[in-house]
């Protein structure tokens, strides 16, 4: 691991342990084992370190690689697996390589939200991801309709919004109640939603 990534990872771990972004360069120096000069060689100030954390653990982390989503089976299977794949991207945690530890992403997102969601790049990325998910679902729904697996008398737009709203509700629930079984909650909600969409 290069020194710049080490600084970013160790600083994230430090702010998670302290529960605040109010930390000093001296504290970053201590947790990384670097000299002050070693830190300033890579970053001009703390703000730049925090910007790098936001980029790696908010902007880059929340992006979805739709090409990695396995699309097999019926329309129900494909839509189910897509939404579960996206949910697991957040629930499964963040790997901190420098300490060989996986950190619950809920802790990361809650800590960075206060500053992160005010950041233009984060807001833009979140908005774009929402649009990308809807576009991907639209394709799956249209395909399901063409195979008579999804009701024809509901508009594709309304079906997509229904699925997206259901998903966002579960993601919000997970952020609030991380100890609950989010997979079980997902399955129950997905089954109830699907009953209204399935071709009869």
WODA-V211355 format. One record per pair of residues at least 24 apart in sequence whose ideal C-beta (glycine too) atoms are under 10 Angstrom apart, sorted by sequence separation. I is the first residue (numbers start at 1). J is the second residue. If there is no record, write none. Layout:
{{I J} {I J}}
This chain:
{{7 31} {8 32} {10 34} {22 46} {25 49} {62 86} {65 89} {136 160} {137 161} {166 190} {6 31} {7 32} {21 46} {64 89} {135 160} {137 162} {138 163} {6 32} {23 49} {63 89} {134 160} {137 163} {166 192} {167 193} {6 33} {7 34} {23 50} {62 89} {133 160} {134 161} {137 164} {163 190} {166 193} {6 34} {11 39} {21 49} {61 89} {62 90} {165 193} {166 194} {3 32} {21 50} {61 90} {134 163} {133 163} {134 164} {137 167} {163 193} {3 34} {7 38} {133 164} {162 193} {163 194} {7 39} {11 43} {21 53} {162 194} {61 94} {7 41} {8 42} {15 49} {130 164} {133 167} {159 193} {162 196} {163 197} {3 38} {4 39} {7 42} {8 43} {11 46} {15 50} {133 168} {162 197} {3 39} {6 42} {7 43} {4 41} {5 42} {12 49} {57 94} {159 196} {3 41} {4 42} {11 49} {12 50} {15 53} {56 94} {130 168} {159 197} {3 42} {4 43} {11 50} {57 96} {158 197} {2 42} {12 52} {8 49} {11 52} {12 53} {7 49} {8 50} {11 53} {154 196} {8 51} {62 105} {86 129} {154 197} {8 52} {9 53} {12 56} {61 105} {150 194} {4 49} {7 52} {8 53} {12 57} {151 196} {7 53} {57 103} {151 197} {153 199} {5 52} {8 55} {9 56} {61 108} {62 109} {86 133} {150 197} {151 198} {152 199} {153 200} {4 52} {8 56} {9 57} {57 105} {61 109} {149 197} {150 198} {151 199} {8 57} {149 198} {150 199} {151 200} {58 108} {83 133} {86 136} {149 199} {5 56} {57 108} {58 109} {61 112} {82 133} {148 199} {57 109} {145 197} {147 199} {83 136} {144 197} {57 111} {58 112} {62 116} {82 136} {83 137} {144 198} {145 199} {53 108} {57 112} {58 113} {82 137} {144 199} {141 197} {58 115} {59 116} {79 136} {82 139} {83 140} {53 111} {54 112} {58 116} {78 136} {79 137} {82 140} {53 112} {57 116} {58 117} {78 137} {81 140} {59 119} {62 122} {80 140} {54 115} {58 119} {78 139} {79 140} {50 112} {53 115} {54 116} {59 121} {63 125} {78 140} {79 141} {113 175} {53 116} {54 117} {58 121} {59 122} {62 125} {78 141} {51 115} {55 119} {58 122} {61 125} {62 126} {76 140} {79 143} {50 115} {54 119} {59 124} {60 125} {63 128} {64 129} {71 136} {75 140} {78 143} {79 144} {110 175} {32 98} {50 116} {55 121} {59 125} {62 128} {63 129} {66 132} {75 141} {78 144} {109 175} {110 176} {54 121} {55 122} {58 125} {59 126} {62 129} {66 133} {69 136} {75 142} {51 119} {54 122} {58 126} {64 132} {71 139} {75 143} {76 144} {106 174} {110 178} {50 119} {63 132} {64 133} {66 135} {71 140} {75 144} {105 174} {106 175} {51 121} {55 125} {66 136} {74 144} {75 145} {79 149} {105 175} {106 176} {69 140} {75 146} {78 149} {79 150} {106 177} {107 178} {64 136} {71 143} {75 147} {77 149} {106 178} {66 139} {74 147} {75 148} {76 149} {105 178} {106 179} {75 149} {76 150} {104 178} {74 149} {75 150} {74 150} {16 94} {91 170} {16 96} {79 159} {83 163} {87 167} {91 171} {79 160} {82 163} {83 164} {86 167} {90 171} {12 94} {13 96} {80 163} {83 166} {84 167} {87 170} {91 174} {12 96} {79 163} {83 167} {87 171} {90 174} {9 94} {13 98} {82 167} {86 171} {90 175} {9 95} {10 96} {12 98} {13 99} {84 170} {9 96} {16 103} {83 170} {87 174} {91 178} {8 96} {9 97} {10 98} {13 101} {16 104} {19 107} {79 167} {83 171} {9 98} {10 99} {8 98} {9 99} {13 103} {17 107} {21 111} {6 97} {7 98} {12 103} {16 107} {19 110} {20 111} {21 112} {91 182} {5 97} {6 98} {9 101} {16 108} {19 111} {90 182} {91 183} {5 98} {15 108} {18 111} {21 114} {9 103} {16 110} {20 114} {21 115} {88 182} {12 107} {16 111} {21 116} {87 182} {88 183} {91 186} {1 97} {12 108} {15 111} {16 112} {87 183} {1 98} {15 112} {84 182} {87 185} {88 186} {12 111} {84 183} {87 186} {12 112} {84 186} {83 186} {84 187} {80 186} {83 189} {84 190} {80 187} {83 190} {80 190} {83 193} {79 190} {80 191} {76 190} {79 193} {80 194} {76 191} {79 194} {76 194} {79 197} {75 194} {76 197} {75 197} {76 198} {75 198} {74 198} {75 199}}
